[in-house]
Amino acid sequence: MATRKLIVEVCNAKNLMPKDGQGTASAYAIVDFDGQRRRTKTKFRDLNPAWDERLEFLVQDTESMATEILEINLYNDKKAGKRSTFLGKVKLAGSTFAKAGSKSLVYFPLEKRSVFSQIKGTASGCIGGEAAGDSEARGEKKEEKAEEKKEEKPNEEVKTEEKPNPPPEDKPQEAPPAAAPAEIVNPSLAHDEKSQQREKPVTGKQADLSVSELELRSLSSDRGRSTYDLVDRMPFLYVRVVKAKRASKDSTFPIHAKLVIGTHIIRTKSQSDKDWDQVFAFDKEGLNSTSLEVSVWSEEKKENDECVENCLGTVSFDLQEVPKRVPPDSPLAPQWYSLESEKSPGNDVMLAVWIGTQADEAFQEAWQSDSGGLIPETRAKVYLSPKLWYLRLTVIQTQDLQLASGTEPKVRSCSELYVRAQLGPQLFKTSRTTVGSSSSISANPTWNEDLVFVAAEPFEPFLVITVEDVSSGQSVGHAKIHVPTIERRTDDLAEPKSRWFNLTGGETKPYAGRIHVSVCLEGGYHVLDEAAHVTSDVRAAAKQLAKAPIGLLEVGIRSATNLLPVKTKDGARGTIDAYVVAKYGPKWVRTRTILDRFNPRWNEQYTWDVYDPCTVLTIGVFDNGRYKKDEEGKPGKDIRIGKVRIRLSTLDTNRVYLNSYCLTVLLPGGAKKMGEIEITVRFSCSSWLTLIQSYGSPILPRMHYVRPLGPAQQDILRHTAMRIVTARLARSEPPLGQEVVQFMLDSDTHVWSVRRSKANWFRVVGCLSRAATLARWLDEIRTWAHPPTTVLLHVLLVAVVLCPHLILPTLFMYAFLIVALRFRYRLRVPHNMDPRLSYVDAVGPDELDEEFDGLPSTRPADTVRIRYDRLRALAGRAQTLLGDVAAQGERLEALFNWRDPRATGIFVVFCLFASLLFYAVPFKVFVLVAGFYYLRHPRFRDDMPSVPVNFFRRLPSLSDQIL
């Protein structure tokens, strides 16, 4: 087996923090990996040092390489400065390392060592692995150079020997490896993960897996918890029918097995020369018998193609004597049982019968009695959203355009052109520009416009760029760009390379000019595919920017109670086939469908890695209508029952929340309570420091701030991403319906709704009500409604004026006491969707019907006219409110622009006398007098508005100049 090496090329750093006291820094890098340390040279007095050094590390265990941590620390050399100071660090997980031959230059932002570190800048490098045999020649040359340079190196440089790490069992967790230098303070992160994986190995070759070990850390680590500790254990009767052995070996008729438990009669597939090897899981609470009968039948065909079934024998089991099995017990081995039959003795069947739970490994692929058997649309599944990228196309210029309609090129006197780009169903256009032969108009039009698309892996094959001639209504030519080969970048430090593409006009015009464009896949952005207020993932698209998870989210979907029927069964009675969909990040989970039960019990548990605590978990309940086909063979649609949202930042860490949530759905007839769902949630976090630091970090990746997208553009891209995710999940097997994905992603939040407008208005009023309450309290004090309180406020005013340095400490102490006392009154239950806050009960039927009406409207013309008139009335009120707000600002502006000369003259004279007065009167005296004047007794007040208010209201605004 060839020894693997990790190649780290430390290229350069930019914009470092000066640390030597002279406005510069002498930086060097120390790279640590798996107990091995390498050091670069020192670049003296350079804030943008360039090392361009190649460092090699031995990889002891390639299977656990994905869990290792590579750490690059930058320091200011103490020989050139006052002391050796920290300049920043970069920590990379092994799952982000590039393979041999695929390394690329990547810029990493420097991280802080603690909260108080002053760090800035970036570091760049290439990281990848290769076998020892691939670099044998290169290694021989480097050894010769190393021997020559060894004498020239100063004795102060530290270089460690490459020794294999001792076993994790022989060393304590706190102690560093024996071969590591003294500078390694905390190297136990990767070693702890490696030791845990060695204590609990995973079967299979991990080197062949493409899934990141960093993302699956929660599955490989030993948390000491059971897989189903948040839900109840449901007993199931498992029957595994493997095969049968007939006494007559000459018989070739197909056979099948039949299982009978009370009213449950199930049969296996018919096989002639193959084994069945099928597992059947019966919900023990739904069984109405204490005995199990397994019989084997042969299918014989007569001359008239009539199939006759003959029983080869039966074996019976008493369910009270069936053994019980609980994981991690090994699977129960099937045994041969003799079939009892008077007509055909000597037949045997191999099977195994045991009582287990839903935690049994055979449960997922078994025939399940509570979900209709082996129906694909009723099975539990896990879906993954496609990986989304932003594709940025910059249209720069075109040259040599052939605008004539004939075979000979003929330039028109004046033409209007634009560029159209299409990626799958997405179509964007640039602005129009004029091209002509005159000197005032350029013959080579220039745009310099960015067109941003949403690209999903696997990518569409081509990005088609077309130059359109508006004057003739024809296309000048087009070019195709292969999307999978487009350059990818993770930041804005390096601009993508621009390229020229020849335009093809068709078979008759192989060359129609050329176009200059720049195109790249933006990996530094997070592509929003859900509403911003309920986002569940904020990670960048590029794998190089991936970070380790800060916690683990565990959700137990237990049961639902008192569900209402949403359809009829056999045209007689109501029924419901309920299942649950949970979405967090790119991972969607779907429970099995419990058929025809108003109190279904799922008891399924799922886990997600958490990368940001300020995210939202969305859980929806639906009725399954896709497992049945109509007369034309088309599946039905799933009906939404309700939705629950839980924000992770409102949960205490390492605490189990078991609550029942009300399921309310909004229908055209109004809000309707459909039942309740019981959910268990636990948010686990091992590091409080990491969790607290995440609150100070930006919500979105860096590119959203250094090169932001406009609000309108981001809204268009978000809805495009929603449509892509909906289409991809609808093509899965079994499909996750379009109506389900749109309901979970809130794809209709941008649609006009009177109900939502009222809810948002009252939300604003609720926020301003606190200020209004404070204003009423101050008005009661100044009007002496409570004389003792007013007197105390006078005393407080005197104390503040005499001791102004106590103002801020007093305010912060008061805020601390108020907030700390409110801790005991906090809500103990996670928040859910609030029907009262949503104003679902305060709207009329017509307003709800308008909310459910699509675009374009399908309602009659009279109904649309009435709604339009109502919308105009609401818009008129908003228009008046906006005008009043603008008038106040215009009055203040008019005061300084001499629009009213007399009013501005009065203000100028007042400012002059005020300045002379404040030169003579101390500021403390002014504050004291102004406070006493504001709190004066009502006996000394006038009922009319004050002079400053009258003066301000008389100032002119621009309202009288509007047509």
Rosetta blueprint (number, residue, H / E / L):
1 M L
2 A L
3 T L
4 R E
5 K E
6 L E
7 I E
8 V E
9 E E
10 V E
11 C E
12 N E
13 A E
14 K E
15 N L
16 L L
17 M L
18 P L
19 K L
20 D L
21 G L
22 Q L
23 G L
24 T L
25 A L
26 S L
27 A E
28 Y E
29 A E
30 I E
31 V E
32 D E
33 F E
34 D L
35 G L
36 Q E
37 R E
38 R E
39 R E
40 T L
41 K L
42 T L
43 K E
44 F L
45 R L
46 D L
47 L L
48 N L
49 P L
50 A E
51 W E
52 D E
53 E E
54 R E
55 L E
56 E E
57 F E
58 L E
59 V E
60 Q L
61 D L
62 T L
63 E L
64 S L
65 M H
66 A H
67 T H
68 E L
69 I E
70 L E
71 E E
72 I E
73 N E
74 L E
75 Y E
76 N E
77 D L
78 K L
79 K L
80 A L
81 G L
82 K L
83 R L
84 S L
85 T E
86 F E
87 L E
88 G E
89 K E
90 V E
91 K E
92 L E
93 A E
94 G H
95 S H
96 T H
97 F L
98 A E
99 K L
100 A L
101 G L
102 S L
103 K L
104 S L
105 L L
106 V E
107 Y E
108 F E
109 P E
110 L L
111 E E
112 K L
113 R L
114 S L
115 V L
116 F L
117 S L
118 Q L
119 I L
120 K L
121 G L
122 T E
123 A E
124 S E
125 G E
126 C E
127 I E
128 G E
129 G E
130 E E
131 A E
132 A H
133 G H
134 D H
135 S H
136 E H
137 A H
138 R H
139 G H
140 E H
141 K H
142 K H
143 E H
144 E H
145 K H
146 A H
147 E H
148 E H
149 K H
150 K H
151 E L
152 E L
153 K L
154 P L
155 N L
156 E L
157 E L
158 V L
159 K L
160 T L
161 E L
162 E L
163 K L
164 P L
165 N L
166 P L
167 P L
168 P H
169 E H
170 D H
171 K L
172 P L
173 Q L
174 E L
175 A L
176 P L
177 P L
178 A L
179 A L
180 A L
181 P L
182 A L
183 E L
184 I L
185 V L
186 N L
187 P L
188 S H
189 L H
190 A H
191 H H
192 D H
193 E H
194 K H
195 S H
196 Q H
197 Q H
198 R H
199 E H
200 K L
201 P L
202 V L
203 T L
204 G L
205 K L
206 Q H
207 A H
208 D H
209 L L
210 S L
211 V L
212 S L
213 E L
214 L L
215 E L
216 L L
217 R H
218 S H
219 L H
220 S H
221 S L
222 D L
223 R L
224 G L
225 R L
226 S L
227 T L
228 Y L
229 D L
230 L L
231 V L
232 D L
233 R L
234 M L
235 P L
236 F E
237 L E
238 Y E
239 V E
240 R E
241 V E
242 V E
243 K E
244 A E
245 K E
246 R L
247 A L
248 S L
249 K L
250 D L
251 S L
252 T L
253 F L
254 P L
255 I E
256 H E
257 A E
258 K E
259 L E
260 V E
261 I E
262 G L
263 T L
264 H E
265 I E
266 I E
267 R E
268 T L
269 K L
270 S L
271 Q E
272 S L
273 D L
274 K L
275 D L
276 W L
277 D L
278 Q E
279 V E
280 F E
281 A E
282 F E
283 D E
284 K H
285 E H
286 G H
287 L L
288 N L
289 S L
290 T L
291 S E
292 L E
293 E E
294 V E
295 S E
296 V E
297 W E
298 S E
299 E E
300 E E
301 K E
302 K L
303 E L
304 N L
305 D L
306 E L
307 C E
308 V E
309 E E
310 N E
311 C E
312 L E
313 G E
314 T E
315 V E
316 S E
317 F E
318 D E
319 L H
320 Q H
321 E H
322 V L
323 P L
324 K E
325 R L
326 V L
327 P L
328 P L
329 D L
330 S L
331 P L
332 L L
333 A L
334 P L
335 Q E
336 W E
337 Y E
338 S E
339 L L
340 E E
341 S L
342 E L
343 K L
344 S L
345 P L
346 G L
347 N L
348 D E
349 V E
350 M E
351 L E
352 A E
353 V E
354 W E
355 I E
356 G E
357 T L
358 Q L
359 A L
360 D L
361 E L
362 A L
363 F L
364 Q L
365 E L
366 A L
367 W E
368 Q E
369 S H
370 D H
371 S H
372 G L
373 G E
374 L L
375 I L
376 P H
377 E H
378 T H
379 R L
380 A L
381 K E
382 V E
383 Y E
384 L E
385 S L
386 P L
387 K L
388 L E
389 W E
390 Y E
391 L E
392 R E
393 L E
394 T E
395 V E
396 I E
397 Q E
398 T E
399 Q E
400 D L
401 L L
402 Q L
403 L L
404 A L
405 S L
406 G L
407 T L
408 E L
409 P L
410 K L
411 V L
412 R L
413 S L
414 C E
415 S E
416 E E
417 L E
418 Y E
419 V E
420 R E
421 A E
422 Q E
423 L E
424 G L
425 P L
426 Q E
427 L E
428 F E
429 K E
430 T L
431 S L
432 R L
433 T E
434 T E
435 V E
436 G E
437 S L
438 S L
439 S L
440 S L
441 I L
442 S L
443 A L
444 N L
445 P L
446 T E
447 W E
448 N E
449 E E
450 D E
451 L E
452 V E
453 F E
454 V E
455 A E
456 A E
457 E L
458 P L
459 F L
460 E L
461 P L
462 F E
463 L E
464 V E
465 I E
466 T E
467 V E
468 E E
469 D E
470 V L
471 S L
472 S L
473 G L
474 Q E
475 S E
476 V E
477 G E
478 H E
479 A E
480 K E
481 I E
482 H E
483 V H
484 P H
485 T H
486 I L
487 E L
488 R E
489 R E
490 T L
491 D L
492 D L
493 L L
494 A L
495 E L
496 P L
497 K L
498 S E
499 R E
500 W E
501 F E
502 N E
503 L L
504 T E
505 G L
506 G L
507 E L
508 T L
509 K L
510 P L
511 Y L
512 A L
513 G L
514 R E
515 I E
516 H E
517 V E
518 S E
519 V E
520 C E
521 L E
522 E E
523 G L
524 G L
525 Y L
526 H L
527 V L
528 L L
529 D L
530 E L
531 A L
532 A H
533 H H
534 V H
535 T L
536 S L
537 D L
538 V L
539 R L
540 A L
541 A L
542 A L
543 K H
544 Q H
545 L H
546 A L
547 K L
548 A L
549 P L
550 I L
551 G E
552 L E
553 L E
554 E E
555 V E
556 G E
557 I E
558 R E
559 S E
560 A E
561 T E
562 N L
563 L L
564 L L
565 P L
566 V L
567 K E
568 T E
569 K E
570 D L
571 G L
572 A L
573 R E
574 G E
575 T E
576 I L
577 D L
578 A E
579 Y E
580 V E
581 V E
582 A E
583 K E
584 Y E
585 G L
586 P L
587 K E
588 W E
589 V E
590 R E
591 T L
592 R L
593 T L
594 I E
595 L L
596 D L
597 R L
598 F L
599 N L
600 P L
601 R E
602 W E
603 N E
604 E E
605 Q E
606 Y E
607 T E
608 W E
609 D E
610 V E
611 Y L
612 D L
613 P L
614 C L
615 T L
616 V E
617 L E
618 T E
619 I E
620 G E
621 V E
622 F E
623 D E
624 N L
625 G L
626 R L
627 Y L
628 K L
629 K E
630 D L
631 E L
632 E L
633 G L
634 K L
635 P E
636 G L
637 K L
638 D L
639 I E
640 R E
641 I E
642 G E
643 K E
644 V E
645 R E
646 I E
647 R E
648 L H
649 S H
650 T H
651 L L
652 D L
653 T E
654 N L
655 R L
656 V E
657 Y E
658 L E
659 N E
660 S E
661 Y E
662 C E
663 L E
664 T E
665 V E
666 L E
667 L E
668 P L
669 G L
670 G E
671 A E
672 K E
673 K E
674 M E
675 G E
676 E E
677 I E
678 E E
679 I E
680 T E
681 V E
682 R E
683 F E
684 S E
685 C L
686 S L
687 S L
688 W H
689 L H
690 T H
691 L H
692 I H
693 Q H
694 S H
695 Y L
696 G L
697 S L
698 P L
699 I L
700 L L
701 P L
702 R L
703 M H
704 H H
705 Y H
706 V H
707 R L
708 P L
709 L L
710 G L
711 P H
712 A H
713 Q H
714 Q H
715 D H
716 I H
717 L H
718 R H
719 H H
720 T H
721 A H
722 M H
723 R H
724 I H
725 V H
726 T H
727 A H
728 R H
729 L H
730 A H
731 R L
732 S L
733 E L
734 P L
735 P L
736 L L
737 G L
738 Q H
739 E H
740 V H
741 V H
742 Q H
743 F H
744 M H
745 L H
746 D L
747 S L
748 D L
749 T L
750 H L
751 V L
752 W L
753 S L
754 V H
755 R H
756 R H
757 S H
758 K H
759 A H
760 N H
761 W H
762 F H
763 R H
764 V H
765 V H
766 G H
767 C H
768 L H
769 S H
770 R H
771 A H
772 A H
773 T H
774 L H
775 A H
776 R H
777 W H
778 L H
779 D H
780 E H
781 I H
782 R H
783 T L
784 W L
785 A L
786 H L
787 P H
788 P H
789 T H
790 T H
791 V H
792 L H
793 L H
794 H H
795 V H
796 L H
797 L H
798 V H
799 A H
800 V H
801 V H
802 L H
803 C L
804 P H
805 H H
806 L H
807 I H
808 L H
809 P H
810 T H
811 L H
812 F H
813 M H
814 Y H
815 A H
816 F H
817 L H
818 I H
819 V H
820 A H
821 L H
822 R H
823 F H
824 R H
825 Y H
826 R L
827 L L
828 R L
829 V L
830 P L
831 H L
832 N L
833 M L
834 D L
835 P H
836 R H
837 L H
838 S H
839 Y L
840 V L
841 D L
842 A L
843 V L
844 G L
845 P H
846 D H
847 E H
848 L H
849 D H
850 E H
851 E H
852 F H
853 D L
854 G L
855 L L
856 P L
857 S L
858 T L
859 R L
860 P L
861 A H
862 D H
863 T H
864 V H
865 R H
866 I H
867 R H
868 Y H
869 D H
870 R H
871 L H
872 R H
873 A H
874 L H
875 A H
876 G H
877 R H
878 A H
879 Q H
880 T H
881 L H
882 L H
883 G H
884 D H
885 V H
886 A H
887 A H
888 Q H
889 G H
890 E H
891 R H
892 L H
893 E H
894 A H
895 L H
896 F H
897 N L
898 W L
899 R L
900 D L
901 P H
902 R H
903 A H
904 T H
905 G H
906 I H
907 F H
908 V H
909 V H
910 F H
911 C H
912 L H
913 F H
914 A H
915 S H
916 L H
917 L H
918 F H
919 Y H
920 A H
921 V L
922 P L
923 F H
924 K H
925 V H
926 F H
927 V H
928 L H
929 V H
930 A H
931 G H
932 F H
933 Y H
934 Y H
935 L L
936 R L
937 H L
938 P H
939 R H
940 F H
941 R L
942 D L
943 D L
944 M L
945 P L
946 S L
947 V H
948 P H
949 V H
950 N H
951 F H
952 F H
953 R H
954 R L
955 L L
956 P L
957 S L
958 L L
959 S H
960 D H
961 Q H
962 I L
963 L L
